[in-house]
């Protein structure tokens, strides 16, 4: 590649032709700065090129990108524009800083029937509310990996929220994924739907179930974590690009190394822990009550609150 060649588009990068560039754009890697911050193995797999070519393309992209610095005040002012979706519980909204944020990933984990999916249903309705009522006037992309989507629940929650149940259902676009490839493809082809249907919330229920069932044993752990990492990066890119919220549920396991206290540990390890902006742990209490603990947040202190999961959705 000539040293004096100006690099402005993806096609200007070494080893990246028109076809390869289209693959990258379809996966959300649509600019030089995104190439510059993509891991070599992720770029190689997405573009269908060798790791060596991927490293060279990333190097050239990094040399071509001008870093723009922002002051803390500028970031603070941008943070004021972040959208939030109400959970229908005042206590839970306060616990997480005003609701589920756009431009980030909110993860909930807990045992079976702890309420993870129910929060996803509630958010799928509430995001359709006007902004002055805790919504974003948007629709939903719901990726269902465990056959958990129930339109009957949406109807009940929508009625309580004062929405037309049929209209609420028509604003939720459900993809039933049965393999990790289908789950991944759903995001890679999501751009058009997001733009045409004003999607403001992506729900993945569950994020890890298919990865856990397809990649079994220690020998497959490395590949599983690599693919899960790519999937999470794609979710974050969509959240940033379209100013939308991402809500994912996660399965759990018991950690035998924990001798005292709760041994419940989320699947996904450090990759998911670092990718999630906000982490919530749900556990069952008496009858309809659930205890929600804020495990991690960049702006809120750890804490707990109690919510109720009723046939009409979440309440105090």
TORKOL-4160 file (C-alpha; in steps of 0.2 Angstrom, whole numbers, padded with zeros to 4 digits, m for minus):
316
<pt num="1" X="0000" Y="0000" Z="0000"/>
<pt num="2" X="0007" Y="0017" Z="m0005"/>
<pt num="3" X="0012" Y="0028" Z="0010"/>
<pt num="4" X="0004" Y="0043" Z="0003"/>
<pt num="5" X="m0013" Y="0035" Z="0000"/>
<pt num="6" X="m0026" Y="0044" Z="0010"/>
<pt num="7" X="m0037" Y="0032" Z="0020"/>
<pt num="8" X="m0055" Y="0039" Z="0021"/>
<pt num="9" X="m0066" Y="0024" Z="0018"/>
<pt num="10" X="m0066" Y="0006" Z="0023"/>
<pt num="11" X="m0062" Y="0001" Z="0005"/>
<pt num="12" X="m0046" Y="0011" Z="0007"/>
<pt num="13" X="m0039" Y="m0001" Z="0020"/>
<pt num="14" X="m0027" Y="m0014" Z="0015"/>
<pt num="15" X="m0035" Y="m0031" Z="0012"/>
<pt num="16" X="m0053" Y="m0023" Z="0012"/>
<pt num="17" X="m0062" Y="m0023" Z="m0004"/>
<pt num="18" X="m0080" Y="m0018" Z="m0008"/>
<pt num="19" X="m0087" Y="m0035" Z="m0004"/>
<pt num="20" X="m0077" Y="m0036" Z="0013"/>
<pt num="21" X="m0082" Y="m0018" Z="0017"/>
<pt num="22" X="m0100" Y="m0022" Z="0014"/>
<pt num="23" X="m0099" Y="m0037" Z="0027"/>
<pt num="24" X="m0091" Y="m0025" Z="0039"/>
<pt num="25" X="m0105" Y="m0012" Z="0037"/>
<pt num="26" X="m0118" Y="m0025" Z="0039"/>
<pt num="27" X="m0110" Y="m0030" Z="0056"/>
<pt num="28" X="m0110" Y="m0012" Z="0062"/>
<pt num="29" X="m0092" Y="m0009" Z="0059"/>
<pt num="30" X="m0095" Y="0005" Z="0047"/>
<pt num="31" X="m0081" Y="0018" Z="0050"/>
<pt num="32" X="m0062" Y="0019" Z="0052"/>
<pt num="33" X="m0063" Y="0022" Z="0071"/>
<pt num="34" X="m0074" Y="0006" Z="0073"/>
<pt num="35" X="m0061" Y="m0004" Z="0064"/>
<pt num="36" X="m0047" Y="0004" Z="0074"/>
<pt num="37" X="m0055" Y="m0002" Z="0090"/>
<pt num="38" X="m0061" Y="m0019" Z="0084"/>
<pt num="39" X="m0051" Y="m0035" Z="0091"/>
<pt num="40" X="m0041" Y="m0043" Z="0077"/>
<pt num="41" X="m0050" Y="m0060" Z="0079"/>
<pt num="42" X="m0067" Y="m0051" Z="0078"/>
<pt num="43" X="m0062" Y="m0042" Z="0062"/>
<pt num="44" X="m0055" Y="m0057" Z="0054"/>
<pt num="45" X="m0071" Y="m0068" Z="0057"/>
<pt num="46" X="m0083" Y="m0054" Z="0052"/>
<pt num="47" X="m0074" Y="m0049" Z="0036"/>
<pt num="48" X="m0069" Y="m0067" Z="0032"/>
<pt num="49" X="m0050" Y="m0062" Z="0030"/>
<pt num="50" X="m0034" Y="m0069" Z="0039"/>
<pt num="51" X="m0029" Y="m0063" Z="0056"/>
<pt num="52" X="m0013" Y="m0055" Z="0048"/>
<pt num="53" X="m0024" Y="m0045" Z="0036"/>
<pt num="54" X="m0035" Y="m0040" Z="0050"/>
<pt num="55" X="m0021" Y="m0034" Z="0061"/>
<pt num="56" X="m0014" Y="m0024" Z="0046"/>
<pt num="57" X="m0031" Y="m0016" Z="0042"/>
<pt num="58" X="m0033" Y="m0011" Z="0061"/>
<pt num="59" X="m0015" Y="m0004" Z="0061"/>
<pt num="60" X="m0019" Y="0007" Z="0046"/>
<pt num="61" X="m0036" Y="0012" Z="0053"/>
<pt num="62" X="m0028" Y="0017" Z="0069"/>
<pt num="63" X="m0015" Y="0028" Z="0060"/>
<pt num="64" X="m0029" Y="0037" Z="0050"/>
<pt num="65" X="m0041" Y="0041" Z="0064"/>
<pt num="66" X="m0039" Y="0057" Z="0073"/>
<pt num="67" X="m0043" Y="0056" Z="0092"/>
<pt num="68" X="m0056" Y="0069" Z="0098"/>
<pt num="69" X="m0055" Y="0073" Z="0116"/>
<pt num="70" X="m0070" Y="0079" Z="0126"/>
<pt num="71" X="m0070" Y="0088" Z="0142"/>
<pt num="72" X="m0079" Y="0081" Z="0158"/>
<pt num="73" X="m0092" Y="0095" Z="0156"/>
<pt num="74" X="m0095" Y="0090" Z="0138"/>
<pt num="75" X="m0098" Y="0072" Z="0143"/>
<pt num="76" X="m0109" Y="0078" Z="0157"/>
<pt num="77" X="m0120" Y="0088" Z="0146"/>
<pt num="78" X="m0121" Y="0073" Z="0134"/>
<pt num="79" X="m0127" Y="0062" Z="0148"/>
<pt num="80" X="m0141" Y="0074" Z="0151"/>
<pt num="81" X="m0148" Y="0068" Z="0134"/>
<pt num="82" X="m0148" Y="0049" Z="0139"/>
<pt num="83" X="m0165" Y="0041" Z="0138"/>
<pt num="84" X="m0173" Y="0031" Z="0151"/>
<pt num="85" X="m0187" Y="0018" Z="0152"/>
<pt num="86" X="m0197" Y="0016" Z="0167"/>
<pt num="87" X="m0198" Y="m0001" Z="0175"/>
<pt num="88" X="m0215" Y="0003" Z="0182"/>
<pt num="89" X="m0208" Y="0002" Z="0200"/>
<pt num="90" X="m0202" Y="0019" Z="0207"/>
<pt num="91" X="m0190" Y="0010" Z="0219"/>
<pt num="92" X="m0182" Y="0000" Z="0205"/>
<pt num="93" X="m0181" Y="0016" Z="0194"/>
<pt num="94" X="m0172" Y="0025" Z="0209"/>
<pt num="95" X="m0160" Y="0010" Z="0212"/>
<pt num="96" X="m0154" Y="0011" Z="0194"/>
<pt num="97" X="m0153" Y="0030" Z="0192"/>
<pt num="98" X="m0170" Y="0034" Z="0184"/>
<pt num="99" X="m0174" Y="0019" Z="0173"/>
<pt num="100" X="m0166" Y="0008" Z="0161"/>
<pt num="101" X="m0153" Y="0019" Z="0151"/>
<pt num="102" X="m0151" Y="0020" Z="0132"/>
<pt num="103" X="m0133" Y="0018" Z="0125"/>
<pt num="104" X="m0129" Y="0004" Z="0137"/>
<pt num="105" X="m0133" Y="m0014" Z="0142"/>
<pt num="106" X="m0143" Y="m0019" Z="0157"/>
<pt num="107" X="m0141" Y="m0037" Z="0163"/>
<pt num="108" X="m0152" Y="m0046" Z="0175"/>
<pt num="109" X="m0147" Y="m0063" Z="0182"/>
<pt num="110" X="m0156" Y="m0075" Z="0194"/>
<pt num="111" X="m0163" Y="m0092" Z="0196"/>
<pt num="112" X="m0178" Y="m0100" Z="0186"/>
<pt num="113" X="m0194" Y="m0089" Z="0189"/>
<pt num="114" X="m0185" Y="m0075" Z="0198"/>
<pt num="115" X="m0193" Y="m0062" Z="0186"/>
<pt num="116" X="m0180" Y="m0059" Z="0173"/>
<pt num="117" X="m0191" Y="m0061" Z="0158"/>
<pt num="118" X="m0206" Y="m0052" Z="0167"/>
<pt num="119" X="m0195" Y="m0036" Z="0168"/>
<pt num="120" X="m0191" Y="m0038" Z="0149"/>
<pt num="121" X="m0210" Y="m0039" Z="0146"/>
<pt num="122" X="m0213" Y="m0024" Z="0156"/>
<pt num="123" X="m0199" Y="m0014" Z="0147"/>
<pt num="124" X="m0206" Y="m0019" Z="0130"/>
<pt num="125" X="m0223" Y="m0011" Z="0135"/>
<pt num="126" X="m0216" Y="0004" Z="0144"/>
<pt num="127" X="m0204" Y="0009" Z="0130"/>
<pt num="128" X="m0219" Y="0013" Z="0120"/>
<pt num="129" X="m0225" Y="0026" Z="0132"/>
<pt num="130" X="m0223" Y="0044" Z="0128"/>
<pt num="131" X="m0207" Y="0052" Z="0136"/>
<pt num="132" X="m0216" Y="0062" Z="0149"/>
<pt num="133" X="m0223" Y="0045" Z="0156"/>
<pt num="134" X="m0207" Y="0036" Z="0156"/>
<pt num="135" X="m0206" Y="0029" Z="0139"/>
<pt num="136" X="m0196" Y="0033" Z="0123"/>
<pt num="137" X="m0211" Y="0032" Z="0110"/>
<pt num="138" X="m0202" Y="0018" Z="0102"/>
<pt num="139" X="m0204" Y="m0001" Z="0097"/>
<pt num="140" X="m0195" Y="m0017" Z="0102"/>
<pt num="141" X="m0184" Y="m0030" Z="0095"/>
<pt num="142" X="m0186" Y="m0045" Z="0106"/>
<pt num="143" X="m0174" Y="m0060" Z="0103"/>
<pt num="144" X="m0181" Y="m0075" Z="0111"/>
<pt num="145" X="m0169" Y="m0090" Z="0113"/>
<pt num="146" X="m0179" Y="m0100" Z="0126"/>
<pt num="147" X="m0197" Y="m0099" Z="0119"/>
<pt num="148" X="m0202" Y="m0087" Z="0133"/>
<pt num="149" X="m0211" Y="m0073" Z="0124"/>
<pt num="150" X="m0230" Y="m0073" Z="0129"/>
<pt num="151" X="m0241" Y="m0061" Z="0120"/>
<pt num="152" X="m0254" Y="m0064" Z="0134"/>
<pt num="153" X="m0243" Y="m0056" Z="0146"/>
<pt num="154" X="m0240" Y="m0041" Z="0135"/>
<pt num="155" X="m0259" Y="m0038" Z="0133"/>
<pt num="156" X="m0261" Y="m0038" Z="0152"/>
<pt num="157" X="m0246" Y="m0026" Z="0155"/>
<pt num="158" X="m0252" Y="m0015" Z="0141"/>
<pt num="159" X="m0270" Y="m0013" Z="0148"/>
<pt num="160" X="m0263" Y="m0007" Z="0165"/>
<pt num="161" X="m0251" Y="0005" Z="0156"/>
<pt num="162" X="m0266" Y="0013" Z="0147"/>
<pt num="163" X="m0260" Y="0006" Z="0130"/>
<pt num="164" X="m0270" Y="m0003" Z="0116"/>
<pt num="165" X="m0265" Y="m0021" Z="0119"/>
<pt num="166" X="m0265" Y="m0025" Z="0100"/>
<pt num="167" X="m0255" Y="m0010" Z="0095"/>
<pt num="168" X="m0243" Y="m0014" Z="0109"/>
<pt num="169" X="m0240" Y="m0031" Z="0102"/>
<pt num="170" X="m0238" Y="m0024" Z="0084"/>
<pt num="171" X="m0224" Y="m0014" Z="0090"/>
<pt num="172" X="m0214" Y="m0029" Z="0097"/>
<pt num="173" X="m0204" Y="m0038" Z="0083"/>
<pt num="174" X="m0200" Y="m0055" Z="0090"/>
<pt num="175" X="m0186" Y="m0066" Z="0083"/>
<pt num="176" X="m0186" Y="m0084" Z="0089"/>
<pt num="177" X="m0168" Y="m0090" Z="0088"/>
<pt num="178" X="m0164" Y="m0108" Z="0090"/>
<pt num="179" X="m0145" Y="m0108" Z="0087"/>
<pt num="180" X="m0131" Y="m0095" Z="0091"/>
<pt num="181" X="m0129" Y="m0092" Z="0073"/>
<pt num="182" X="m0147" Y="m0087" Z="0072"/>
<pt num="183" X="m0145" Y="m0076" Z="0087"/>
<pt num="184" X="m0130" Y="m0068" Z="0080"/>
<pt num="185" X="m0138" Y="m0065" Z="0063"/>
<pt num="186" X="m0153" Y="m0057" Z="0071"/>
<pt num="187" X="m0142" Y="m0043" Z="0077"/>
<pt num="188" X="m0131" Y="m0042" Z="0061"/>
<pt num="189" X="m0147" Y="m0038" Z="0051"/>
<pt num="190" X="m0155" Y="m0027" Z="0063"/>
<pt num="191" X="m0150" Y="m0010" Z="0057"/>
<pt num="192" X="m0164" Y="m0009" Z="0044"/>
<pt num="193" X="m0178" Y="m0014" Z="0056"/>
<pt num="194" X="m0171" Y="m0002" Z="0069"/>
<pt num="195" X="m0172" Y="0013" Z="0058"/>
<pt num="196" X="m0189" Y="0009" Z="0049"/>
<pt num="197" X="m0198" Y="0004" Z="0065"/>
<pt num="198" X="m0190" Y="0016" Z="0077"/>
<pt num="199" X="m0184" Y="0003" Z="0089"/>
<pt num="200" X="m0178" Y="0010" Z="0105"/>
<pt num="201" X="m0176" Y="m0006" Z="0115"/>
<pt num="202" X="m0168" Y="m0023" Z="0111"/>
<pt num="203" X="m0172" Y="m0037" Z="0123"/>
<pt num="204" X="m0162" Y="m0054" Z="0122"/>
<pt num="205" X="m0170" Y="m0067" Z="0133"/>
<pt num="206" X="m0159" Y="m0076" Z="0137"/>
<pt num="207" X="m0142" Y="m0070" Z="0131"/>
<pt num="208" X="m0132" Y="m0085" Z="0136"/>
<pt num="209" X="m0143" Y="m0100" Z="0135"/>
<pt num="210" X="m0139" Y="m0106" Z="0117"/>
<pt num="211" X="m0120" Y="m0102" Z="0119"/>
<pt num="212" X="m0121" Y="m0113" Z="0135"/>
<pt num="213" X="m0129" Y="m0127" Z="0126"/>
<pt num="214" X="m0119" Y="m0127" Z="0110"/>
<pt num="215" X="m0101" Y="m0125" Z="0118"/>
<pt num="216" X="m0100" Y="m0138" Z="0131"/>
<pt num="217" X="m0084" Y="m0142" Z="0141"/>
<pt num="218" X="m0068" Y="m0133" Z="0144"/>
<pt num="219" X="m0061" Y="m0136" Z="0127"/>
<pt num="220" X="m0075" Y="m0126" Z="0119"/>
<pt num="221" X="m0074" Y="m0112" Z="0133"/>
<pt num="222" X="m0062" Y="m0101" Z="0123"/>
<pt num="223" X="m0072" Y="m0101" Z="0107"/>
<pt num="224" X="m0089" Y="m0098" Z="0117"/>
<pt num="225" X="m0082" Y="m0083" Z="0126"/>
<pt num="226" X="m0075" Y="m0076" Z="0109"/>
<pt num="227" X="m0091" Y="m0077" Z="0100"/>
<pt num="228" X="m0101" Y="m0071" Z="0116"/>
<pt num="229" X="m0089" Y="m0056" Z="0116"/>
<pt num="230" X="m0092" Y="m0052" Z="0098"/>
<pt num="231" X="m0111" Y="m0053" Z="0101"/>
<pt num="232" X="m0110" Y="m0041" Z="0116"/>
<pt num="233" X="m0099" Y="m0029" Z="0106"/>
<pt num="234" X="m0113" Y="m0029" Z="0092"/>
<pt num="235" X="m0126" Y="m0025" Z="0105"/>
<pt num="236" X="m0116" Y="m0010" Z="0112"/>
<pt num="237" X="m0113" Y="m0004" Z="0094"/>
<pt num="238" X="m0131" Y="m0004" Z="0091"/>
<pt num="239" X="m0135" Y="0005" Z="0107"/>
<pt num="240" X="m0123" Y="0018" Z="0103"/>
<pt num="241" X="m0127" Y="0020" Z="0085"/>
<pt num="242" X="m0146" Y="0022" Z="0087"/>
<pt num="243" X="m0147" Y="0028" Z="0105"/>
<pt num="244" X="m0157" Y="0013" Z="0111"/>
<pt num="245" X="m0158" Y="0003" Z="0127"/>
<pt num="246" X="m0152" Y="m0015" Z="0128"/>
<pt num="247" X="m0159" Y="m0027" Z="0141"/>
<pt num="248" X="m0152" Y="m0045" Z="0142"/>
<pt num="249" X="m0156" Y="m0059" Z="0154"/>
<pt num="250" X="m0143" Y="m0071" Z="0160"/>
<pt num="251" X="m0143" Y="m0089" Z="0167"/>
<pt num="252" X="m0134" Y="m0093" Z="0183"/>
<pt num="253" X="m0124" Y="m0107" Z="0191"/>
<pt num="254" X="m0118" Y="m0112" Z="0208"/>
<pt num="255" X="m0100" Y="m0108" Z="0212"/>
<pt num="256" X="m0093" Y="m0121" Z="0223"/>
<pt num="257" X="m0078" Y="m0110" Z="0228"/>
<pt num="258" X="m0090" Y="m0099" Z="0238"/>
<pt num="259" X="m0091" Y="m0107" Z="0255"/>
<pt num="260" X="m0101" Y="m0093" Z="0264"/>
<pt num="261" X="m0115" Y="m0082" Z="0257"/>
<pt num="262" X="m0125" Y="m0084" Z="0241"/>
<pt num="263" X="m0115" Y="m0095" Z="0228"/>
<pt num="264" X="m0126" Y="m0090" Z="0213"/>
<pt num="265" X="m0115" Y="m0084" Z="0199"/>
<pt num="266" X="m0120" Y="m0077" Z="0182"/>
<pt num="267" X="m0114" Y="m0086" Z="0166"/>
<pt num="268" X="m0102" Y="m0077" Z="0154"/>
<pt num="269" X="m0088" Y="m0073" Z="0166"/>
<pt num="270" X="m0078" Y="m0057" Z="0165"/>
<pt num="271" X="m0083" Y="m0054" Z="0147"/>
<pt num="272" X="m0101" Y="m0051" Z="0151"/>
<pt num="273" X="m0098" Y="m0043" Z="0168"/>
<pt num="274" X="m0087" Y="m0030" Z="0159"/>
<pt num="275" X="m0099" Y="m0027" Z="0144"/>
<pt num="276" X="m0114" Y="m0024" Z="0155"/>
<pt num="277" X="m0117" Y="m0006" Z="0160"/>
<pt num="278" X="m0129" Y="m0011" Z="0174"/>
<pt num="279" X="m0130" Y="m0028" Z="0182"/>
<pt num="280" X="m0145" Y="m0033" Z="0193"/>
<pt num="281" X="m0147" Y="m0049" Z="0203"/>
<pt num="282" X="m0165" Y="m0055" Z="0206"/>
<pt num="283" X="m0171" Y="m0068" Z="0219"/>
<pt num="284" X="m0188" Y="m0074" Z="0224"/>
<pt num="285" X="m0196" Y="m0069" Z="0241"/>
<pt num="286" X="m0213" Y="m0073" Z="0247"/>
<pt num="287" X="m0227" Y="m0075" Z="0235"/>
<pt num="288" X="m0226" Y="m0061" Z="0222"/>
<pt num="289" X="m0211" Y="m0052" Z="0229"/>
<pt num="290" X="m0194" Y="m0051" Z="0221"/>
<pt num="291" X="m0178" Y="m0044" Z="0229"/>
<pt num="292" X="m0168" Y="m0034" Z="0216"/>
<pt num="293" X="m0150" Y="m0030" Z="0220"/>
<pt num="294" X="m0139" Y="m0018" Z="0210"/>
<pt num="295" X="m0123" Y="m0027" Z="0208"/>
<pt num="296" X="m0114" Y="m0015" Z="0197"/>
<pt num="297" X="m0117" Y="0002" Z="0190"/>
<pt num="298" X="m0105" Y="0016" Z="0184"/>
<pt num="299" X="m0115" Y="0029" Z="0193"/>
<pt num="300" X="m0126" Y="0022" Z="0206"/>
<pt num="301" X="m0121" Y="0014" Z="0223"/>
<pt num="302" X="m0125" Y="m0005" Z="0227"/>
<pt num="303" X="m0142" Y="m0007" Z="0235"/>
<pt num="304" X="m0158" Y="m0017" Z="0235"/>
<pt num="305" X="m0176" Y="m0015" Z="0233"/>
<pt num="306" X="m0192" Y="m0025" Z="0233"/>
<pt num="307" X="m0204" Y="m0027" Z="0218"/>
<pt num="308" X="m0220" Y="m0037" Z="0215"/>
<pt num="309" X="m0223" Y="m0046" Z="0199"/>
<pt num="310" X="m0242" Y="m0047" Z="0197"/>
<pt num="311" X="m0252" Y="m0053" Z="0182"/>
<pt num="312" X="m0253" Y="m0035" Z="0177"/>
<pt num="313" X="m0234" Y="m0033" Z="0177"/>
<pt num="314" X="m0222" Y="m0025" Z="0190"/>
<pt num="315" X="m0228" Y="m0014" Z="0204"/>
<pt num="316" X="m0221" Y="m0008" Z="0221"/>
